[in-house]
Amino acid sequence: MPHVNPPLPFSDDIETIPADEAEDIQRVVAAVEALLARGLAKSGEFRADVHVKTHGYAQAEPMRSAHRCRLADQTKILSRREIATVLQDLQRKSKRSPSTRLNLIVFRLATCCGLRASEIANLRNGDVRTEASRPHIRIRVGASKGGRPRMVPLWWDAGTLEDLRTWKRDCGGNDSEQFIAPLHDDKPFSRHTLRKRYRTACRVLGPERLETLTIHHGRHTFISHALAGGRTLAEVRDAVGHANVSITSAYLHVAVEDDAVGRLFG
């Protein structure tokens, strides 16, 4: 005759068990639920409160959010149409203007790769690996917020990969040199200068749009378009270096005018 496990002592059946066994079970349940609650709280995403009910056993309360992530502001995200407008303007002018071509690369790094201004300023030639089997940008230890290294995929967007590959080939230099630098100076760009160049790159959008536009909006734009393009929360979290996937999820609701599946940024 097959062995049949006895019914588990859930709360409805607990009174049928001898008092001493019930107390042992109650202590085990309370300990397990307390450990679960502690682990969830430590993750920074959820919190569970465990307490003892009047009938004598521990029960977990519904999980509540430990912190509320603000939803991404739509005005801080460039639409698909705006990105296309900026890229077309920069690509047309960059053929005769080295300064505009530099602005194009700044725009690509901020908007199509999600890099912060400080990360762009610290980027070296060797960090931009356009010829690898999986082309990517390496953000080194100490170069990013929080000091965590990460890899930014370049295979997500063909246009970005081509522009960065061409720039690296034409500029030359060894791996330790700055990936972007002032045209007539060997000193690295300051974050202030990069912010100005980003706004100059977006000038085609008009003065009203430029009033509130910053280089960090490029990072918001990258996250929103990557998610809208089908990349998972985990992939995007790793690409931008978020400490928690709940931060990345704040961008899920943003509409980016995604009319078709294809290239992320054109």
N, C-alpha and C positions, 0 to 999 in steps of 0.2 A: 504494500500500500504506500503510495507516494507520501513523502513528508510534507505537511502543511504547516507553514509558519502561523503562530497565533496572531490574532489581530493586534495591530499596534495600539498602544494606549493613548489615543488622542483624548481631548478634553471631555468628550461625551462619555467615554468609557472609564475614566480615571477612578470613579467611585467604586467600581467593581473589583479593584485591585486592593490587596491588603494595605493597610495604612503605612507600614514601614517601607514596602516596595514603592508605594505611590510617592512617598517623600524622596526616595532616591531618584525616581524618574523625574520628579519636579526639579531637583537640583541639577540633574544632567541637562534637562531642557533649558533651564535658565542659563547654565554655563555656556551651552552651544549658541544660544541666541545672543548672549552678551558678546561672545567672540565674533559672531557675524556682524553685529552692530558696530563693534570696534573696528573691524576690518573695513567696513563700508565707510565709516567716518574718516578713517585714515586715507582712503583713496581720494578724498576731497570732492567726490561727486554726490554722495548721498549720506544721509544720517538716519539711523534707526534708534528709537528710544525703546528700551526694554524695561518693563516694570512688572511687578507682581500684582495680579488681580486679587480681589477680595476672596475668590474661591481657592486661592492657594497655589497657583502655578504661574510661571512666567509666560508672558505673551508679548510678541513684538508688535509695536504700533506700526501703522503704515509708514513707509519711508518718505521722508520729506527732503526737499532739495536743501543741501547745506549752504549753497550760495546761489543767488539768481544771476545768471549771466544776462547782461543787457543785449537785446537784439541789435544787430548791426544797423547802422543808420543808412538808409537808402541813398541819401545825398552824398555820402562819402564813398560811393562806389560808381565807377565809370560804367556806363552801359556799353553793350556791344557796339552800338552805333557810334558812341563817342570814341571808343578805342580805335575803331576803323578810321574815323575821321582824323585822329591824331597821327596814326601810323601812315596813312596815305600822304598827309601833309609833310611829315618828316622825311619819308622816303623820297618824295619828289624833290625837296629842297636839299637833301643831303648829298646829292650828286654834284652839286657845285659849292657846297658849304661844309668844310670840315667841322665847324662848330655845331652845325645842325646835326651832322652825323653823330657827334658825341652825345648830343641831347637825345637822339634816337636810342642809343645804347643805355643811357640813364633811364629812359622811359621803359625800355624792355626789362631791365633789371628790377625796377621797382614794381611795375604793373604786371608784367608777364612772368616774373619769377618770385615776387613777393618779398624782395630784400628790403631791409631797413636802410636808411641813409648811412648809418654807421657801418653797416655790412658792405655796402657798395664802396665806401671810402677805403675799406681795408682789404678789398678783393685783390688777389694777385693773379698773374697769368696762369700759374700752375693750379689755381683753384677752379678754373673754368675748363672742364674736360669735355671738349666738344667732339673729340675723335674716339672716345671710349665706346664700347659696345652698348652701354647705357649712358648716353651723354648726361652730364650733370654738373652742378656747381657745388663745390665743397665749401661749407662755412666752417672755418677752423675753430678750435677751442680758444675761447677768449675773444673771438671776433663777433660773437653774437650776444644777444641779451641773455643773461643768466649763465654765459660761458659754456653753453652746451653745443657741441658740434652737430652738424646735420648735413644732409644731402638734398639738394633741390633738383628735381628731375628736369631735364631739358627735352626729353623725348615726348613730353605732353603736347608741345606746340612746335610745328615745323618752322613757322616763320621766325619765332624767337631763336631757335637753334641756328638757323641759317644766318641771321644778322650777327649773332655773337661769334659764330665760327668765322665769318668773313672779317669781322673786326679784329679778332685775335690773329688771323693770318696776315692781314695787312699791316698791323702795328708791330708785329714781331716782338723781339725782346725775350729775355730769359724768364723762367718760371717765377723768380722772386720779384720781378718788377710789377708795378701797379697795373691792373687790368685797364683802368681808365685813369688818366692824369691830365692836368692842364696842357693845352697845346704848346705853350711856350714856357713851361716851367716844370721842373722835375718834382716839385713838392706835391704831396697827395692833396686831393680835394678835401675841403672842410665840409661838414654836414650842411652848413649854411649855404655854401656855393651850390651843392647838389640840389638843395631845395629850390633855389632860384632857377637852376637849369631845368628842373622838372616843370616848374610853372611856365617857363619859356617854351618848353616842348609842347605844352597844352594850350598855348595862346590861341590856336585856331578855334577853340571852343567858345571864345568870347569873354569879355571882361566880367560879365555877371557870374559865369561859371567859375572863373578864376578867383573870385573874391574869397571863396571858402575852400579852394582846392589846395591840398598839400601833398608832398611826396609820400606820406604815410597812407594816403588814400589809395595809392597804387597797391599797397599790400592788402588792404581791404578788398580791392577789386580782384586781385589774384585769387584770394580765398573763395570769393563768391562765384567767380567764373569756373574755377576748377571743380567746385562742388556741382554747379549747374551742368558742367560738361561730363559728369558721370564718375568723377573720382570719389573714392570713399572718404569718410570722415578720418579714418586712421591714416590714409595716404596724405591727405592735405595737412592734418595735424603734424605729421613728421616733416613734411616739406617746409612748413613755416616755423616749426619749432615751438608750437604751443605746448605748455606743460600739461594741459588737460584737454581731452576731446570735447568737453562741454563748452569750452571757449570757441572751438571751431564750429560747433553746431549752431552757434548764434547767427551764422551766415546762411543757414539752410533756407530761410524764408525769403531771401532777396531775389527779386526778379531781375534778370540780366538781359532780357530780350533774346532769349535763346531760341531762335526760329528754326534751327536745324542742328543736327548732330554733325560735328566736323571739327575744324580747327578751333582751338580755344580762343585765340586772340587774332587770328588772321595773318 
